């Protein structure tokens, strides 16, 4: 792994975690108690809704799961055949994510203060797709034990790494895991705090974070860098 890659990954992955945490808080507070990034919790909410016979809540959770799966499929298709690591193609997937998130933000602004049910369902599906595409992009980066939506996995690897005392490498992986976990939670806290006085901030803020990330990646030329992994017959 190049030192430049390590430096950029240390802040770019927590930035994506901010988007995930913020959208999870926003969707839970404003879109009928559903998650659009945390599919573990969303699957539980879906099962509870089915078990208690609350069809509308079940529909919302199902739309989020289907949207997320569609986003993963679309992101993976766009990245097919790409070498493992951060590349210009990963940036394109994140750019498409930003476009969808911007569309959702515009819909929220137009529908404020109360969203029609049909708009709410469309937003749930769209934001689920946004988070699915981000998950596909982070999967392509392939940094061990770091996810910006599957926070349970990130927390597990962080704590296990501390106990195992994993040797330090060029990239302080434990620090990145800790930053991703903390940023995800902080984003949810800030979003909840801003939700009442400024409801539209719940979706505008993660959009701004994503746009700033894309601008900085473009200016720095990060799209040309790779985080390479060892393969048979290939040096690390």
DOKOL-226182 format. One record per residue (C-alpha): x, y, z; residue number from 1; residue in one letter. Coordinates in Angstrom, 2 decimals. Last residue first. Layout:
BEGIN
<atom <X Y Z> NUM 'A'>;
...
END
This chain:
BEGIN
<atom <2.08 -6.27 -2.78> 236 'X'>;
<atom <3.98 -8.10 -5.50> 235 'X'>;
<atom <2.10 -10.26 -8.01> 234 'X'>;
<atom <2.59 -13.96 -8.82> 233 'X'>;
<atom <-0.29 -15.00 -6.63> 232 'X'>;
<atom <-2.00 -11.84 -5.40> 231 'X'>;
<atom <-0.98 -9.26 -2.84> 230 'X'>;
<atom <-3.42 -6.40 -2.31> 229 'X'>;
<atom <-3.24 -2.98 -3.92> 228 'X'>;
<atom <-4.81 0.20 -2.65> 227 'X'>;
<atom <-4.88 2.04 -5.91> 226 'X'>;
<atom <-4.28 5.65 -6.85> 225 'X'>;
<atom <-5.43 7.38 -10.05> 224 'X'>;
<atom <-8.72 8.52 -8.56> 223 'X'>;
<atom <-6.86 10.17 -5.72> 222 'X'>;
<atom <-5.89 13.03 -8.01> 221 'X'>;
<atom <-5.80 15.50 -5.14> 220 'X'>;
<atom <-8.29 17.85 -6.78> 219 'X'>;
<atom <-10.63 14.99 -7.65> 218 'X'>;
<atom <-10.50 13.41 -4.22> 217 'X'>;
<atom <-11.04 16.81 -2.62> 216 'X'>;
<atom <-14.05 17.51 -4.83> 215 'X'>;
<atom <-15.53 14.06 -4.20> 214 'X'>;
<atom <-15.14 14.42 -0.42> 213 'X'>;
<atom <-16.69 17.90 -0.48> 212 'X'>;
<atom <-19.65 16.49 -2.41> 211 'X'>;
<atom <-20.11 13.63 0.05> 210 'X'>;
<atom <-19.99 15.94 3.08> 209 'X'>;
<atom <-22.43 18.33 1.40> 208 'X'>;
<atom <-24.86 15.49 0.68> 207 'X'>;
<atom <-24.54 14.28 4.28> 206 'X'>;
<atom <-25.54 17.78 5.46> 205 'X'>;
<atom <-28.43 18.28 3.03> 204 'X'>;
<atom <-30.28 15.15 4.18> 203 'X'>;
<atom <-30.80 15.89 7.86> 202 'X'>;
<atom <-30.35 19.59 7.18> 201 'X'>;
<atom <-33.85 19.61 5.66> 200 'X'>;
<atom <-35.39 19.26 9.12> 199 'X'>;
<atom <-33.84 22.46 10.55> 198 'X'>;
<atom <-34.99 23.15 14.13> 197 'X'>;
<atom <-36.24 19.60 14.80> 196 'X'>;
<atom <-33.71 17.51 12.85> 195 'X'>;
<atom <-30.59 19.41 13.89> 194 'X'>;
<atom <-29.95 17.42 17.09> 193 'X'>;
<atom <-30.93 14.12 15.46> 192 'X'>;
<atom <-28.55 14.82 12.57> 191 'X'>;
<atom <-25.74 15.75 14.95> 190 'X'>;
<atom <-26.18 12.52 16.94> 189 'X'>;
<atom <-26.41 10.32 13.84> 188 'X'>;
<atom <-23.26 11.93 12.44> 187 'X'>;
<atom <-21.46 11.38 15.74> 186 'X'>;
<atom <-22.36 7.68 15.69> 185 'X'>;
<atom <-21.03 7.14 12.17> 184 'X'>;
<atom <-17.97 9.26 12.97> 183 'X'>;
<atom <-17.12 7.15 16.03> 182 'X'>;
<atom <-17.34 3.85 14.13> 181 'X'>;
<atom <-15.37 5.13 11.12> 180 'X'>;
<atom <-12.73 6.74 13.36> 179 'X'>;
<atom <-12.28 3.56 15.40> 178 'X'>;
<atom <-11.93 1.45 12.27> 177 'X'>;
<atom <-9.41 3.94 10.82> 176 'X'>;
<atom <-7.42 3.96 14.06> 175 'X'>;
<atom <-7.30 0.17 14.13> 174 'X'>;
<atom <-6.12 0.10 10.51> 173 'X'>;
<atom <-3.12 2.34 11.17> 172 'X'>;
<atom <-2.10 2.26 7.47> 171 'X'>;
<atom <1.57 1.51 6.87> 170 'X'>;
<atom <1.30 -1.46 9.23> 169 'X'>;
<atom <0.96 -1.87 13.01> 168 'X'>;
<atom <0.91 -5.46 14.29> 167 'X'>;
<atom <-2.55 -6.75 15.33> 166 'X'>;
<atom <-2.79 -6.74 19.10> 165 'X'>;
<atom <-5.27 -9.67 19.07> 164 'X'>;
<atom <-7.39 -7.87 21.69> 163 'X'>;
<atom <-7.22 -4.54 19.88> 162 'X'>;
<atom <-7.84 -6.20 16.53> 161 'X'>;
<atom <-10.89 -7.99 17.94> 160 'X'>;
<atom <-12.26 -4.63 19.15> 159 'X'>;
<atom <-11.81 -2.98 15.75> 158 'X'>;
<atom <-12.94 -6.02 13.77> 157 'X'>;
<atom <-16.19 -6.30 15.71> 156 'X'>;
<atom <-16.85 -2.54 15.57> 155 'X'>;
<atom <-16.39 -2.52 11.78> 154 'X'>;
<atom <-18.64 -5.55 11.37> 153 'X'>;
<atom <-21.37 -4.00 13.52> 152 'X'>;
<atom <-20.98 -0.80 11.50> 151 'X'>;
<atom <-22.14 -2.40 8.25> 150 'X'>;
<atom <-22.75 1.00 6.59> 149 'X'>;
<atom <-19.26 2.53 6.42> 148 'X'>;
<atom <-17.41 -0.77 6.44> 147 'X'>;
<atom <-13.83 -1.39 7.55> 146 'X'>;
<atom <-12.70 -4.87 8.59> 145 'X'>;
<atom <-9.98 -5.22 5.98> 144 'X'>;
<atom <-9.84 -2.36 3.49> 143 'X'>;
<atom <-11.37 -3.67 0.29> 142 'X'>;
<atom <-11.69 -0.47 -1.74> 141 'X'>;
<atom <-14.16 -2.46 -3.84> 140 'X'>;
<atom <-16.26 -3.24 -0.75> 139 'X'>;
<atom <-16.28 0.49 0.02> 138 'X'>;
<atom <-17.74 1.18 -3.44> 137 'X'>;
<atom <-20.37 -1.58 -3.12> 136 'X'>;
<atom <-21.37 -0.23 0.29> 135 'X'>;
<atom <-21.72 3.26 -1.17> 134 'X'>;
<atom <-23.98 1.89 -3.90> 133 'X'>;
<atom <-26.15 0.18 -1.31> 132 'X'>;
<atom <-26.35 3.37 0.74> 131 'X'>;
<atom <-27.66 5.36 -2.23> 130 'X'>;
<atom <-30.07 2.54 -3.13> 129 'X'>;
<atom <-31.54 2.63 0.37> 128 'X'>;
<atom <-31.80 6.39 0.00> 127 'X'>;
<atom <-33.78 5.95 -3.22> 126 'X'>;
<atom <-36.11 3.29 -1.82> 125 'X'>;
<atom <-36.84 5.29 1.32> 124 'X'>;
<atom <-37.31 8.44 -0.75> 123 'X'>;
<atom <-39.82 6.74 -3.05> 122 'X'>;
<atom <-41.78 5.49 -0.04> 121 'X'>;
<atom <-41.84 8.96 1.48> 120 'X'>;
<atom <-42.92 10.48 -1.82> 119 'X'>;
<atom <-45.87 8.04 -2.02> 118 'X'>;
<atom <-46.82 8.82 1.58> 117 'X'>;
<atom <-46.93 12.56 0.87> 116 'X'>;
<atom <-44.18 14.46 2.72> 115 'X'>;
<atom <-45.07 17.06 5.35> 114 'X'>;
<atom <-43.08 20.25 5.86> 113 'X'>;
<atom <-41.51 20.05 3.29> 112 'X'>;
<atom <-42.27 18.19 0.05> 111 'X'>;
<atom <-40.16 20.41 -2.21> 110 'X'>;
<atom <-37.20 20.36 0.18> 109 'X'>;
<atom <-37.42 16.60 0.65> 108 'X'>;
<atom <-37.60 16.04 -3.12> 107 'X'>;
<atom <-34.54 18.25 -3.61> 106 'X'>;
<atom <-32.64 16.28 -0.97> 105 'X'>;
<atom <-33.61 13.00 -2.65> 104 'X'>;
<atom <-32.35 14.28 -6.00> 103 'X'>;
<atom <-29.11 15.37 -4.33> 102 'X'>;
<atom <-28.74 11.90 -2.80> 101 'X'>;
<atom <-29.22 10.32 -6.21> 100 'X'>;
<atom <-26.61 12.62 -7.75> 99 'X'>;
<atom <-24.23 12.05 -4.82> 98 'X'>;
<atom <-24.51 8.27 -5.23> 97 'X'>;
<atom <-23.72 8.70 -8.93> 96 'X'>;
<atom <-20.60 10.61 -7.87> 95 'X'>;
<atom <-19.73 7.84 -5.41> 94 'X'>;
<atom <-19.95 5.29 -8.22> 93 'X'>;
<atom <-17.79 7.54 -10.38> 92 'X'>;
<atom <-15.21 7.86 -7.60> 91 'X'>;
<atom <-14.99 4.07 -7.39> 90 'X'>;
<atom <-14.33 4.08 -11.14> 89 'X'>;
<atom <-11.54 6.60 -10.67> 88 'X'>;
<atom <-9.84 4.15 -8.35> 87 'X'>;
<atom <-9.67 3.07 -4.73> 86 'X'>;
<atom <-8.60 -0.54 -4.41> 85 'X'>;
<atom <-9.16 -3.97 -5.95> 84 'X'>;
<atom <-8.67 -3.93 -9.72> 83 'X'>;
<atom <-11.84 -3.22 -11.72> 82 'X'>;
<atom <-13.46 -6.08 -13.63> 81 'X'>;
<atom <-16.93 -5.21 -12.35> 80 'X'>;
<atom <-17.08 -1.78 -10.70> 79 'X'>;
<atom <-20.22 -0.53 -12.47> 78 'X'>;
<atom <-21.91 -3.90 -11.93> 77 'X'>;
<atom <-21.00 -3.82 -8.23> 76 'X'>;
<atom <-22.52 -0.37 -7.85> 75 'X'>;
<atom <-25.75 -1.41 -9.56> 74 'X'>;
<atom <-26.08 -4.63 -7.55> 73 'X'>;
<atom <-25.29 -2.89 -4.26> 72 'X'>;
<atom <-27.81 -0.16 -5.08> 71 'X'>;
<atom <-30.49 -2.72 -5.97> 70 'X'>;
<atom <-29.89 -4.53 -2.68> 69 'X'>;
<atom <-30.19 -1.24 -0.77> 68 'X'>;
<atom <-33.41 -0.34 -2.56> 67 'X'>;
<atom <-34.86 -3.78 -1.84> 66 'X'>;
<atom <-33.95 -3.54 1.85> 65 'X'>;
<atom <-35.30 0.02 2.14> 64 'X'>;
<atom <-38.53 -0.90 0.33> 63 'X'>;
<atom <-38.99 -3.88 2.66> 62 'X'>;
<atom <-38.55 -1.68 5.71> 61 'X'>;
<atom <-41.18 0.75 4.46> 60 'X'>;
<atom <-43.58 -2.05 3.50> 59 'X'>;
<atom <-43.24 -3.65 6.94> 58 'X'>;
<atom <-44.04 -0.32 8.56> 57 'X'>;
<atom <-47.20 -0.06 6.46> 56 'X'>;
<atom <-48.22 -3.67 7.13> 55 'X'>;
<atom <-48.18 -3.50 10.91> 54 'X'>;
<atom <-49.14 -7.11 11.62> 53 'X'>;
<atom <-47.08 -7.52 14.76> 52 'X'>;
<atom <-44.88 -10.27 13.35> 51 'X'>;
<atom <-44.55 -8.56 9.98> 50 'X'>;
<atom <-43.53 -5.27 11.59> 49 'X'>;
<atom <-41.12 -7.07 13.92> 48 'X'>;
<atom <-39.55 -8.93 10.97> 47 'X'>;
<atom <-39.11 -5.70 9.00> 46 'X'>;
<atom <-37.64 -3.92 12.03> 45 'X'>;
<atom <-35.19 -6.80 12.47> 44 'X'>;
<atom <-34.24 -6.58 8.80> 43 'X'>;
<atom <-33.75 -2.84 9.21> 42 'X'>;
<atom <-31.43 -3.32 12.15> 41 'X'>;
<atom <-29.16 -5.57 10.13> 40 'X'>;
<atom <-29.71 -3.44 7.01> 39 'X'>;
<atom <-28.15 -0.38 8.60> 38 'X'>;
<atom <-27.93 2.04 5.68> 37 'X'>;
<atom <-31.56 2.99 4.90> 36 'X'>;
<atom <-33.05 2.48 8.36> 35 'X'>;
<atom <-36.78 2.74 9.04> 34 'X'>;
<atom <-38.72 4.53 11.75> 33 'X'>;
<atom <-41.32 6.24 9.54> 32 'X'>;
<atom <-39.34 8.40 7.16> 31 'X'>;
<atom <-38.36 11.42 9.26> 30 'X'>;
<atom <-36.68 10.13 12.41> 29 'X'>;
<atom <-35.47 6.73 11.22> 28 'X'>;
<atom <-34.60 7.98 7.74> 27 'X'>;
<atom <-32.65 10.93 9.12> 26 'X'>;
<atom <-30.75 8.86 11.68> 25 'X'>;
<atom <-29.75 6.28 9.06> 24 'X'>;
<atom <-28.92 9.06 6.60> 23 'X'>;
<atom <-26.58 10.75 9.06> 22 'X'>;
<atom <-24.83 7.55 10.05> 21 'X'>;
<atom <-24.22 6.51 6.44> 20 'X'>;
<atom <-23.04 9.93 5.24> 19 'X'>;
<atom <-20.74 10.25 8.26> 18 'X'>;
<atom <-19.35 6.79 7.51> 17 'X'>;
<atom <-18.44 8.08 4.04> 16 'X'>;
<atom <-16.41 10.85 5.66> 15 'X'>;
<atom <-14.84 8.26 7.99> 14 'X'>;
<atom <-13.70 6.39 4.84> 13 'X'>;
<atom <-12.23 9.50 3.20> 12 'X'>;
<atom <-10.24 10.63 6.24> 11 'X'>;
<atom <-7.83 7.76 6.91> 10 'X'>;
<atom <-8.15 6.53 3.33> 9 'X'>;
<atom <-6.36 9.63 2.10> 8 'X'>;
<atom <-3.26 9.14 4.25> 7 'X'>;
<atom <-3.05 5.41 3.58> 6 'X'>;
<atom <-3.27 5.86 -0.19> 5 'X'>;
<atom <-0.49 8.45 -0.09> 4 'X'>;
<atom <1.69 6.04 1.89> 3 'X'>;
<atom <1.34 3.44 -0.87> 2 'X'>;
<atom <0.00 0.00 0.00> 1 'X'>;
END
